[in-house]
Every structure is written in C-alpha cells, then in structure tokens.
Amino acid sequence: MEKLLRNLKLKDDFTITIPIMKSDFVNKLRRNMDEGSTSSIFPFFEVFSSSKNQYVGSISGNEFELRKRFRFFDTNKGGAIAKGKMNQEGEILNIDIEVNGFKKSIFFYFITIFYVFFLGSIGFSLLQESDGNAFPIFVIPFILLHAAMMYGIPILIFRRSVKNIKNDLEKDFFYFTKKY
C-alpha cells in the first residue's frame, strides 16, 4: 500500500534545512498553529473559527503533526497531514517531513463495494436472462468511465493537497527564520 501511495503521489517525504534554533522554531510554529486534532472527520465547524492561524496540529518534543486549516471557499480541500521530526545540528535545524494525503478514507471502500455489487448484479441478470431482452453492452463503458471518475477525482484532489502543503511548509518555515 505504501508503494502504491508513493506512486500515485499521495505520500511524499522531504527535508527542510533552516538556520534557526529549535526552540525559536517551535515558538514560531506554535504562534502560527492552533492546537487541535489533525483528524478531518468533523472539520465543518473549523471554518467558523476566527483564528488567523493557517495550521492545526500538535507539537511534542522533537515531533509535530499538522494540517492546513479548512476555510470557506478554499480550494485546498483534501486535508493532507504533515508529520515532522526536528533534529538540531549546531545552528542548523533539519526537519524531516512526511506528507500523507490519503487518510484511509472509508469513501473508497464504499465505492468499491458499490461497483462490485452493481457489476455483480448486472452479471447475474445476464446469466438469468432467458427471454429475448438482451442487456445493452454499450452501457458497460459508461459504467467504467463513471468508476474511473469516482476514483480519479479524489486521487487528484489528494495529490494536489500534498503538493500544496509541501510548498506552503517550505515557504512558511523559511519565513520563520526571518526576524519580524
């Protein structure tokens, strides 16, 4: 499964090296992040929050876990989760980050069960067919096209959310090194 997610670009690893002390970085990250769960099960009420912070997550020791906050009319849907480990080497902070855009969504299981049941019932009806009513074969390509779209569109959304959070983290972590 891990290899499939990496091939579909739903999971990615990268390292950011910035010239900052870990304590300063953690303080700046805490100022730009609201403490909370990275679970995206019930983020509906999050859009009503008045917080200006871009990220939601938690920091513990040398590790952090965060995701972008959901906002109204935000095209960055998908909620990729970034997990990072910080390692201080002198004046340089190395941050190893793993971004995961696929969250074991039950949505894909429901789609799979639906199509297995649907195609199975079509096959069963073709086997039981004894009268002259033939099943229109031209319907099958439309079913397969529909299935491709139902699987493909969420994969494209998750892939874009991985790319967006990766770019945003690189940009924001670079700006954490600047004095303001």
C-alpha positions as CSV (number, residue, x, y, z in Angstrom):
1,M,0.0,0.0,0.0
2,E,2.9,2.3,0.9
3,K,4.4,1.9,-2.6
4,L,1.1,2.5,-4.3
5,L,0.5,5.7,-2.4
6,R,4.0,7.0,-3.3
7,N,3.5,6.0,-7.0
8,L,0.2,7.9,-7.0
9,K,2.0,10.8,-5.3
10,L,-0.4,10.7,-2.4
11,K,2.5,10.4,0.1
12,D,5.8,12.2,0.0
13,D,8.9,12.8,2.1
14,F,11.2,15.8,2.1
15,T,13.7,17.5,4.3
16,I,13.9,21.2,5.1
17,T,17.2,22.7,6.5
18,I,16.9,26.1,8.1
19,P,19.3,28.2,10.1
20,I,17.3,28.6,13.3
21,M,17.4,27.2,16.8
22,K,14.8,24.5,17.6
23,S,13.3,26.4,20.5
24,D,12.8,29.5,18.3
25,F,11.3,27.4,15.5
26,V,8.9,25.7,17.9
27,N,7.8,29.0,19.4
28,K,7.1,30.4,15.9
29,L,5.4,27.3,14.8
30,R,3.1,27.4,17.9
31,R,2.2,31.0,17.1
32,N,1.2,30.0,13.6
33,M,-0.7,26.8,14.6
34,D,-3.7,26.1,16.7
35,E,-3.5,23.1,19.0
36,G,-6.0,20.5,17.9
37,S,-6.6,17.2,16.2
38,T,-5.4,16.6,12.6
39,S,-8.3,14.3,12.1
40,S,-10.5,15.6,9.3
41,I,-13.6,13.7,10.4
42,F,-15.5,16.8,11.7
43,P,-13.8,19.9,10.3
44,F,-17.1,21.5,9.4
45,F,-17.1,23.8,12.5
46,E,-13.5,24.8,11.9
47,V,-14.5,27.1,9.0
48,F,-16.4,29.3,11.6
49,S,-13.2,29.8,13.7
50,S,-12.0,33.4,13.9
51,S,-8.3,32.3,14.2
52,K,-5.9,33.7,11.7
53,N,-3.5,30.7,12.0
54,Q,-3.1,28.6,8.9
55,Y,-2.4,25.3,10.6
56,V,-4.0,22.9,13.1
57,G,-1.9,20.3,14.9
58,S,0.3,19.4,17.8
59,I,3.9,19.6,18.8
60,S,5.5,17.2,21.2
61,G,9.2,17.0,21.9
62,N,11.1,16.7,18.6
63,E,8.0,15.9,16.5
64,F,5.0,17.7,15.2
65,E,1.9,16.8,13.2
66,L,-0.2,19.4,11.4
67,R,-2.5,20.1,8.5
68,K,-3.9,23.2,6.9
69,R,-6.9,24.8,8.4
70,F,-10.2,24.4,6.5
71,R,-11.6,27.8,5.3
72,F,-14.6,28.8,3.4
73,F,-14.1,28.8,-0.4
74,D,-10.7,27.3,0.0
75,T,-9.7,25.1,-3.0
76,N,-7.1,23.2,-0.9
77,K,-9.5,20.5,0.1
78,G,-8.2,17.1,0.9
79,G,-6.5,17.9,4.2
80,A,-3.1,16.3,3.8
81,I,-1.3,15.7,7.1
82,A,2.3,16.5,7.6
83,K,4.4,14.7,10.3
84,G,7.8,16.1,11.0
85,K,10.8,15.3,13.1
86,M,13.2,18.0,14.1
87,N,17.0,17.5,14.6
88,Q,19.3,20.3,15.7
89,E,22.9,20.3,14.5
90,G,24.7,23.4,15.7
91,E,22.9,26.5,14.3
92,I,21.1,24.4,11.7
93,L,17.7,22.7,12.2
94,N,16.9,19.7,10.0
95,I,13.2,18.9,9.6
96,D,12.3,15.6,8.1
97,I,8.7,15.7,6.9
98,E,6.3,13.0,5.7
99,V,3.2,14.3,4.0
100,N,0.3,11.9,3.6
101,G,-2.7,12.8,1.5
102,F,-4.6,9.5,1.8
103,K,-6.2,9.0,5.2
104,K,-7.7,5.5,4.8
105,S,-10.9,7.1,3.7
106,I,-13.9,4.8,4.0
107,F,-15.2,6.6,0.9
108,F,-13.1,4.3,-1.3
109,Y,-14.4,1.2,0.4
110,F,-18.0,2.3,-0.2
111,I,-17.3,3.0,-3.9
112,T,-15.6,-0.4,-4.3
113,I,-18.5,-2.3,-2.6
114,F,-21.0,-0.3,-4.7
115,Y,-19.3,-1.2,-8.0
116,V,-18.7,-4.9,-7.1
117,F,-22.4,-5.1,-6.2
118,F,-23.5,-3.2,-9.3
119,L,-21.4,-5.2,-11.7
120,G,-22.2,-8.4,-10.0
121,S,-25.9,-7.8,-10.3
122,I,-25.5,-7.0,-14.0
123,G,-23.6,-10.2,-14.5
124,F,-26.2,-12.1,-12.5
125,S,-29.0,-10.6,-14.6
126,L,-27.2,-11.6,-17.8
127,L,-26.9,-15.2,-16.6
128,Q,-30.5,-15.3,-15.6
129,E,-31.7,-13.8,-18.8
130,S,-33.8,-16.4,-20.7
131,D,-36.1,-14.2,-22.7
132,G,-35.1,-12.1,-25.7
133,N,-34.2,-8.9,-23.7
134,A,-30.5,-8.5,-24.1
135,F,-28.6,-6.2,-21.8
136,P,-27.2,-3.3,-23.8
137,I,-23.4,-3.8,-23.9
138,F,-22.8,-0.1,-24.7
139,V,-23.7,0.7,-21.0
140,I,-20.6,-1.0,-19.7
141,P,-18.1,1.6,-21.0
142,F,-20.2,4.3,-19.3
143,I,-20.1,2.4,-16.0
144,L,-16.3,2.0,-16.3
145,L,-15.9,5.7,-17.1
146,H,-18.0,6.6,-14.1
147,A,-15.9,4.4,-11.9
148,A,-12.7,5.9,-13.2
149,M,-14.1,9.4,-12.4
150,M,-15.2,8.4,-8.9
151,Y,-11.8,7.0,-8.1
152,G,-9.7,9.5,-10.1
153,I,-11.2,12.8,-8.9
154,P,-10.5,12.2,-5.2
155,I,-7.0,11.0,-6.1
156,L,-6.3,14.2,-8.0
157,I,-7.6,16.3,-5.1
158,F,-5.5,14.4,-2.5
159,R,-2.4,14.7,-4.8
160,R,-2.9,18.5,-5.1
161,S,-3.3,18.8,-1.4
162,V,0.0,17.0,-0.8
163,K,1.8,19.3,-3.3
164,N,0.2,22.4,-1.8
165,I,1.0,21.7,1.8
166,K,4.6,20.8,0.8
167,N,5.0,24.1,-0.9
168,D,3.4,26.0,1.9
169,L,5.5,24.4,4.6
170,E,8.7,25.2,2.7
171,K,7.7,28.8,2.3
172,D,6.4,29.2,5.9
173,F,9.4,27.5,7.5
174,F,11.7,29.7,5.5
175,Y,9.9,32.8,6.8
176,F,10.2,31.5,10.3
177,T,13.9,32.2,10.1
178,K,13.4,35.9,9.3
179,K,13.2,38.4,12.1
180,Y,9.8,40.0,12.4
